[in-house]
């Protein structure tokens, strides 16, 4: 998986490319832990995310909990296959998806 980071003031956008699974979730988790201080707006751009596993969902849940305390999180450009996983797991009920 590739993570492309763009920061502008208190806004952070992470573009995810590839697969977010057991092998790559720790990388995203580490990236988020290291860069969320002072962030009030987090955008996850999933346009190029091909797959997400339960390990990836756990990282998104953790990021959502963190951002609920300090601002807002938006998930954008979700592919149909990933959206189906969000729907089945109930993540589409609490994530802000655009």
C-alpha positions, -999 to +999 in steps of 0.1 A: +000+000+000+011+035-007+002+065+015+003+100-001+001+127+026-010+163+020-012+188+049-025+223+048-026+240+082-050+219+104-062+199+074-047+166+065-055+144+034-042+109+031-046+092-003-044+054+000-033+033-030-034-005-031-046-029-004-053-021+033-050-055+050-032-073+078+001-067+062-003-029+055-027-018+083+002-012+108+018+011+083-013+033+081-018+031+119+017+043+125+014+071+100-019+083+116-004+082+151+025+103+140+006+130+121-028+137+138-015+161+164-031+195+156-052+181+128-088+193+129-099+179+095-088+145+083-097+133+047-091+098+036-092+096-002-098+059-011-101+064-049-072+040-055-078+016-025-086-018-040-094-038-009-099-033+029-098-061+055-109-062+091-075-050+101-079-019+079-114-013+092-099-013+128-075+014+118-103+035+103-123+031+135-094+042+156-089+073+134-126+081+136-125+079+174-095+102+175-110+127+151-143+128+170-123+143+199-104+169+179-123+176+147-139+157+118-130+129+094-143+124+059-139+094+036-140+103-001-140+085-035-148+051-022-148+023-048-179+001-050-161-030-037-149-011-006-183+006-001-199-029+000-176-038+028-185-006+046-222-014+042-219-050+053-199-041+084-220-011+093-191+013+089-212+033+064-235+042+093-209+062+113-183+072+087-189+105+068-186+093+032-186+117+003 
